[in-house]
Amino acid sequence: MIQECLSIIESGDIDDLFEIIPRIGVLRDRRFHEPLFQLLRHKDLKRREFAAYSMGAIGSNEFVESLKAAFHEAQQARGVGAEELQVAIIEAIGVIGDDASVEFFIPMLKSGGDRRRARKVAKWVLESLGTIAQQGGERSLEALLELTYHSDPEIQAQALSELSVAYWHRPNEIAEPILERLYELASHRSETVAESAIAALQSLADVGCRRAERLFSPQDKS
C-alpha cells in the first residue's frame, strides 16, 4: 500500500492524489516525507494543496516550517487555487497541533487590505487555533481567550465558540478564567457575541461541564 501511494504521488492525476490522503494518514510512513516536500514546492497549486493536506494527515512537526514558507508564497499567488492552498496550509498546521504556531497565526488577524478576505483568513486561523487547543495547546488557548477581547465582534464570537469546543472531551477541566469570560460575555451589548457566549456555555453544559450547568442556571445568578 505504501508503494502504491508513493507511485500515485509521483505520477497520479489530481483525483487520485486526493483519494489517497486517508491512506497516507493511516500509514504515516517516513517515505512519504520527501515526495511531499517536493510537491509542496510544485508549480501546480492543486498539487501543493494535496501536499499540505497530506502533511496534516501525517501530523509530523517536521512539516511545520515548510508549510509556513509555502503559505507566504501562496499569498503572492492569485486566484481560487491560491486561496484553497492557503486554507489547506492553515488547516494542516492546526491538525499537526503545533502550539508554537500561535506567533505565525496571530499577525494574520491584524493585516489590513480586503475586508472580505480578512474575514475568511480570520475564520481559518481561529478554526486552526481551536484544533490546536483541542489537543491541549496552552498557547492557543491563551490566544483564543485574548481574542475574546478583540474589537471585531465576529472574531470575539468565533473565539468563544472555539474555546468551548476545545473542552468538549474534558469539560470539567475548563480553566476558571475561560468560564468566567464566557459568562461575562453572555450579557455583551453585541448580540453576536452574547449569543455565541450563551451557546458556548450551553454546549459545555450539554457535554457534562458541571460549572457551566450551574452558571447557565437562572437560580445561580444571584
NUBAKOL-422521 format. One record per residue (C-alpha): residue number from 1; x, y, z. Coordinates in nm, 4 decimals, decimal comma. Layout:
<atoms>
atom n NUM&c1 X&c2 Y&c3 Z
...
</atoms>
This chain:
<atoms>
atom n 1&c1 0,0000&c2 0,0000&c3 0,0000
atom n 2&c1 0,2903&c2 0,2359&c3 0,0758
atom n 3&c1 0,4437&c2 0,1715&c3 -0,2650
atom n 4&c1 0,1105&c2 0,2269&c3 -0,4354
atom n 5&c1 0,0709&c2 0,5616&c3 -0,2590
atom n 6&c1 0,4255&c2 0,6616&c3 -0,3498
atom n 7&c1 0,3575&c2 0,5732&c3 -0,7127
atom n 8&c1 0,0420&c2 0,7867&c3 -0,7176
atom n 9&c1 0,2255&c2 1,0758&c3 -0,5519
atom n 10&c1 0,4889&c2 1,0577&c3 -0,8224
atom n 11&c1 0,2683&c2 1,0193&c3 -1,1279
atom n 12&c1 -0,1008&c2 1,0189&c3 -1,0368
atom n 13&c1 -0,3599&c2 1,2690&c3 -1,1517
atom n 14&c1 -0,5220&c2 1,5164&c3 -0,9125
atom n 15&c1 -0,8256&c2 1,3000&c3 -0,8324
atom n 16&c1 -0,6053&c2 1,0017&c3 -0,7494
atom n 17&c1 -0,3880&c2 1,2162&c3 -0,5240
atom n 18&c1 -0,6704&c2 1,3435&c3 -0,3063
atom n 19&c1 -0,8221&c2 0,9960&c3 -0,2768
atom n 20&c1 -0,5096&c2 0,8571&c3 -0,1058
atom n 21&c1 -0,4910&c2 1,1200&c3 0,1702
atom n 22&c1 -0,6818&c2 0,8974&c3 0,4208
atom n 23&c1 -0,4414&c2 0,6107&c3 0,3491
atom n 24&c1 -0,1406&c2 0,8379&c3 0,3938
atom n 25&c1 -0,2862&c2 0,9487&c3 0,7269
atom n 26&c1 -0,3193&c2 0,5886&c3 0,8436
atom n 27&c1 0,0191&c2 0,4693&c3 0,7185
atom n 28&c1 0,2222&c2 0,7768&c3 0,8265
atom n 29&c1 0,5358&c2 0,6311&c3 0,6726
atom n 30&c1 0,8502&c2 0,8459&c3 0,6607
atom n 31&c1 0,8960&c2 0,7510&c3 0,2961
atom n 32&c1 0,6156&c2 0,9960&c3 0,2179
atom n 33&c1 0,8023&c2 1,2931&c3 0,3633
atom n 34&c1 1,0438&c2 1,3809&c3 0,0860
atom n 35&c1 0,7929&c2 1,3397&c3 -0,2018
atom n 36&c1 0,5512&c2 1,5630&c3 -0,0116
atom n 37&c1 0,8188&c2 1,8263&c3 0,0484
atom n 38&c1 0,8803&c2 1,8241&c3 -0,3264
atom n 39&c1 0,5113&c2 1,8542&c3 -0,4120
atom n 40&c1 0,4737&c2 2,1442&c3 -0,1701
atom n 41&c1 0,7124&c2 2,3325&c3 -0,3998
atom n 42&c1 0,5409&c2 2,2174&c3 -0,7219
atom n 43&c1 0,4328&c2 2,4833&c3 -0,9727
atom n 44&c1 0,0815&c2 2,3359&c3 -0,9744
atom n 45&c1 -0,1191&c2 2,4842&c3 -0,6841
atom n 46&c1 -0,3509&c2 2,1843&c3 -0,6574
atom n 47&c1 -0,0567&c2 1,9502&c3 -0,6037
atom n 48&c1 0,0731&c2 2,1841&c3 -0,3355
atom n 49&c1 -0,2697&c2 2,1731&c3 -0,1737
atom n 50&c1 -0,2600&c2 1,7924&c3 -0,1755
atom n 51&c1 0,0847&c2 1,8006&c3 -0,0140
atom n 52&c1 -0,0402&c2 2,0329&c3 0,2614
atom n 53&c1 -0,3407&c2 1,8163&c3 0,3466
atom n 54&c1 -0,1244&c2 1,5029&c3 0,3399
atom n 55&c1 0,1260&c2 1,6626&c3 0,5759
atom n 56&c1 -0,1592&c2 1,7431&c3 0,8108
atom n 57&c1 -0,2821&c2 1,3845&c3 0,7870
atom n 58&c1 0,0621&c2 1,2537&c3 0,8814
atom n 59&c1 0,0839&c2 1,5022&c3 1,1663
atom n 60&c1 0,4601&c2 1,5453&c3 1,1904
atom n 61&c1 0,6081&c2 1,8665&c3 1,3307
atom n 62&c1 0,8831&c2 1,8294&c3 1,0701
atom n 63&c1 0,6445&c2 1,9785&c3 0,8141
atom n 64&c1 0,5541&c2 2,2971&c3 1,0004
atom n 65&c1 0,8294&c2 2,5328&c3 0,8852
atom n 66&c1 0,7914&c2 2,4261&c3 0,5222
atom n 67&c1 0,4158&c2 2,4793&c3 0,5461
atom n 68&c1 0,4692&c2 2,8304&c3 0,6827
atom n 69&c1 0,7084&c2 2,9121&c3 0,3984
atom n 70&c1 0,4582&c2 2,7725&c3 0,1468
atom n 71&c1 0,1864&c2 2,9916&c3 0,2945
atom n 72&c1 0,3901&c2 3,3071&c3 0,2419
atom n 73&c1 0,4498&c2 3,2011&c3 -0,1192
atom n 74&c1 0,0795&c2 3,1304&c3 -0,1693
atom n 75&c1 -0,0036&c2 3,4825&c3 -0,0529
atom n 76&c1 0,1753&c2 3,6136&c3 -0,3616
atom n 77&c1 -0,0300&c2 3,3929&c3 -0,5949
atom n 78&c1 -0,3721&c2 3,4848&c3 -0,7347
atom n 79&c1 -0,6995&c2 3,3068&c3 -0,7952
atom n 80&c1 -0,9170&c2 3,0484&c3 -0,6235
atom n 81&c1 -0,6390&c2 2,7901&c3 -0,6265
atom n 82&c1 -0,4156&c2 3,0163&c3 -0,4200
atom n 83&c1 -0,6894&c2 3,0718&c3 -0,1636
atom n 84&c1 -0,7633&c2 2,6997&c3 -0,1369
atom n 85&c1 -0,3929&c2 2,6330&c3 -0,0861
atom n 86&c1 -0,3787&c2 2,8851&c3 0,1980
atom n 87&c1 -0,6776&c2 2,7167&c3 0,3640
atom n 88&c1 -0,5086&c2 2,3765&c3 0,3300
atom n 89&c1 -0,1872&c2 2,5029&c3 0,4869
atom n 90&c1 -0,3588&c2 2,6720&c3 0,7812
atom n 91&c1 -0,5705&c2 2,3611&c3 0,8416
atom n 92&c1 -0,2664&c2 2,1335&c3 0,8167
atom n 93&c1 -0,0742&c2 2,3306&c3 1,0796
atom n 94&c1 -0,3796&c2 2,3150&c3 1,3050
atom n 95&c1 -0,4182&c2 1,9393&c3 1,2639
atom n 96&c1 -0,0476&c2 1,8860&c3 1,3295
atom n 97&c1 -0,1093&c2 2,0706&c3 1,6564
atom n 98&c1 0,1988&c2 2,2897&c3 1,6674
atom n 99&c1 0,1238&c2 2,5219&c3 1,9606
atom n 100&c1 0,4189&c2 2,7465&c3 1,8765
atom n 101&c1 0,2402&c2 2,8437&c3 1,5548
atom n 102&c1 0,0350&c2 3,0957&c3 1,7530
atom n 103&c1 0,3016&c2 3,3521&c3 1,6644
atom n 104&c1 0,2528&c2 3,2637&c3 1,2975
atom n 105&c1 -0,1268&c2 3,2866&c3 1,3102
atom n 106&c1 -0,1978&c2 3,5970&c3 1,5187
atom n 107&c1 -0,0429&c2 3,8549&c3 1,2788
atom n 108&c1 -0,2863&c2 3,7312&c3 1,0120
atom n 109&c1 -0,5717&c2 3,8707&c3 1,2197
atom n 110&c1 -0,4149&c2 4,2163&c3 1,2205
atom n 111&c1 -0,3496&c2 4,2533&c3 0,8496
atom n 112&c1 -0,5349&c2 4,5194&c3 0,6550
atom n 113&c1 -0,6495&c2 4,5041&c3 0,2959
atom n 114&c1 -0,9642&c2 4,3486&c3 0,1563
atom n 115&c1 -1,2221&c2 4,3112&c3 0,4342
atom n 116&c1 -1,3932&c2 4,0080&c3 0,2802
atom n 117&c1 -1,0678&c2 3,8187&c3 0,2543
atom n 118&c1 -0,9606&c2 3,9290&c3 0,6020
atom n 119&c1 -1,2757&c2 3,7715&c3 0,7455
atom n 120&c1 -1,2057&c2 3,4474&c3 0,5618
atom n 121&c1 -0,8495&c2 3,4350&c3 0,6914
atom n 122&c1 -0,9697&c2 3,5091&c3 1,0451
atom n 123&c1 -1,2153&c2 3,2177&c3 1,0244
atom n 124&c1 -0,9450&c2 2,9764&c3 0,9042
atom n 125&c1 -0,6986&c2 3,0905&c3 1,1707
atom n 126&c1 -0,9474&c2 3,0675&c3 1,4564
atom n 127&c1 -1,0520&c2 2,7185&c3 1,3497
atom n 128&c1 -0,6895&c2 2,6059&c3 1,3490
atom n 129&c1 -0,6209&c2 2,7650&c3 1,6867
atom n 130&c1 -0,9250&c2 2,5757&c3 1,8108
atom n 131&c1 -0,7941&c2 2,2496&c3 1,6672
atom n 132&c1 -0,4600&c2 2,3008&c3 1,8425
atom n 133&c1 -0,6372&c2 2,3965&c3 2,1656
atom n 134&c1 -0,8378&c2 2,0708&c3 2,1497
atom n 135&c1 -0,5040&c2 1,8889&c3 2,1544
atom n 136&c1 -0,4039&c2 2,0694&c3 2,4739
atom n 137&c1 -0,2207&c2 2,3646&c3 2,3225
atom n 138&c1 -0,1914&c2 2,6102&c3 2,6116
atom n 139&c1 -0,0639&c2 2,8980&c3 2,3986
atom n 140&c1 -0,3524&c2 2,8526&c3 2,1589
atom n 141&c1 -0,5996&c2 2,8549&c3 2,4469
atom n 142&c1 -0,4427&c2 3,1771&c3 2,5763
atom n 143&c1 -0,4616&c2 3,3311&c3 2,2281
atom n 144&c1 -0,8291&c2 3,2396&c3 2,1921
atom n 145&c1 -0,9057&c2 3,3864&c3 2,5332
atom n 146&c1 -0,7250&c2 3,7060&c3 2,4373
atom n 147&c1 -0,9210&c2 3,7211&c3 2,1124
atom n 148&c1 -1,2457&c2 3,7385&c3 2,3106
atom n 149&c1 -1,1339&c2 4,0996&c3 2,3777
atom n 150&c1 -1,0901&c2 4,1736&c3 2,0053
atom n 151&c1 -1,2614&c2 4,4816&c3 1,8613
atom n 152&c1 -1,4369&c2 4,2727&c3 1,5928
atom n 153&c1 -1,7500&c2 4,1021&c3 1,7337
atom n 154&c1 -1,7287&c2 3,8228&c3 1,4765
atom n 155&c1 -1,3769&c2 3,7344&c3 1,5876
atom n 156&c1 -1,4865&c2 3,7504&c3 1,9513
atom n 157&c1 -1,7813&c2 3,5223&c3 1,8781
atom n 158&c1 -1,5783&c2 3,2598&c3 1,6953
atom n 159&c1 -1,3085&c2 3,2666&c3 1,9631
atom n 160&c1 -1,5765&c2 3,1910&c3 2,2235
atom n 161&c1 -1,7060&c2 2,9020&c3 2,0175
atom n 162&c1 -1,3577&c2 2,7563&c3 1,9670
atom n 163&c1 -1,2836&c2 2,7841&c3 2,3393
atom n 164&c1 -1,5879&c2 2,5774&c3 2,4300
atom n 165&c1 -1,5178&c2 2,3146&c3 2,1630
atom n 166&c1 -1,1609&c2 2,2817&c3 2,2931
atom n 167&c1 -1,3023&c2 2,1356&c3 2,6164
atom n 168&c1 -1,5722&c2 1,9087&c3 2,4779
atom n 169&c1 -1,3674&c2 1,5965&c3 2,5514
atom n 170&c1 -1,2669&c2 1,7220&c3 2,9004
atom n 171&c1 -1,5487&c2 1,9577&c3 3,0029
atom n 172&c1 -1,4708&c2 1,9685&c3 3,3723
atom n 173&c1 -1,1096&c2 2,0715&c3 3,3129
atom n 174&c1 -1,2019&c2 2,4096&c3 3,1653
atom n 175&c1 -0,9988&c2 2,6887&c3 3,3255
atom n 176&c1 -1,1903&c2 2,9226&c3 3,5561
atom n 177&c1 -1,0855&c2 3,2424&c3 3,3698
atom n 178&c1 -1,2255&c2 3,0993&c3 3,0456
atom n 179&c1 -1,5542&c2 3,0009&c3 3,2073
atom n 180&c1 -1,5851&c2 3,3406&c3 3,3739
atom n 181&c1 -1,5196&c2 3,5138&c3 3,0418
atom n 182&c1 -1,7903&c2 3,3080&c3 2,8721
atom n 183&c1 -2,0369&c2 3,4019&c3 3,1443
atom n 184&c1 -1,9344&c2 3,7689&c3 3,1313
atom n 185&c1 -1,9869&c2 3,7913&c3 2,7559
atom n 186&c1 -2,3279&c2 3,6271&c3 2,7751
atom n 187&c1 -2,4582&c2 3,9766&c3 2,8514
atom n 188&c1 -2,2422&c2 4,1599&c3 2,5963
atom n 189&c1 -2,4002&c2 4,4521&c3 2,4117
atom n 190&c1 -2,3266&c2 4,2821&c3 2,0784
atom n 191&c1 -2,5962&c2 4,0258&c3 2,0036
atom n 192&c1 -2,3480&c2 3,8220&c3 1,8008
atom n 193&c1 -2,1063&c2 3,7961&c3 2,0945
atom n 194&c1 -2,3755&c2 3,7366&c3 2,3566
atom n 195&c1 -2,5408&c2 3,4590&c3 2,1567
atom n 196&c1 -2,2042&c2 3,2904&c3 2,0973
atom n 197&c1 -2,1201&c2 3,3026&c3 2,4690
atom n 198&c1 -2,4577&c2 3,1577&c3 2,5654
atom n 199&c1 -2,4252&c2 2,8844&c3 2,3029
atom n 200&c1 -2,0741&c2 2,8045&c3 2,4284
atom n 201&c1 -2,1975&c2 2,7712&c3 2,7870
atom n 202&c1 -2,4892&c2 2,5569&c3 2,6762
atom n 203&c1 -2,2669&c2 2,3278&c3 2,4711
atom n 204&c1 -2,0329&c2 2,2810&c3 2,7677
atom n 205&c1 -2,3283&c2 2,2063&c3 2,9926
atom n 206&c1 -2,4569&c2 1,9541&c3 2,7373
atom n 207&c1 -2,1277&c2 1,7607&c3 2,7419
atom n 208&c1 -2,1232&c2 1,7472&c3 3,1222
atom n 209&c1 -1,9444&c2 2,0584&c3 3,2485
atom n 210&c1 -2,0895&c2 2,0911&c3 3,5990
atom n 211&c1 -1,9782&c2 2,4525&c3 3,6474
atom n 212&c1 -2,1306&c2 2,5546&c3 3,3144
atom n 213&c1 -2,4554&c2 2,3898&c3 3,4199
atom n 214&c1 -2,4587&c2 2,5955&c3 3,7389
atom n 215&c1 -2,3619&c2 2,9186&c3 3,5633
atom n 216&c1 -2,6237&c2 2,8611&c3 3,2979
atom n 217&c1 -2,8939&c2 2,8028&c3 3,5560
atom n 218&c1 -3,1008&c2 3,1162&c3 3,6409
atom n 219&c1 -3,1138&c2 3,0359&c3 4,0113
atom n 220&c1 -2,7306&c2 3,0542&c3 4,0338
atom n 221&c1 -2,7036&c2 3,4108&c3 3,9048
atom n 222&c1 -2,7609&c2 3,5593&c3 4,2470
</atoms>
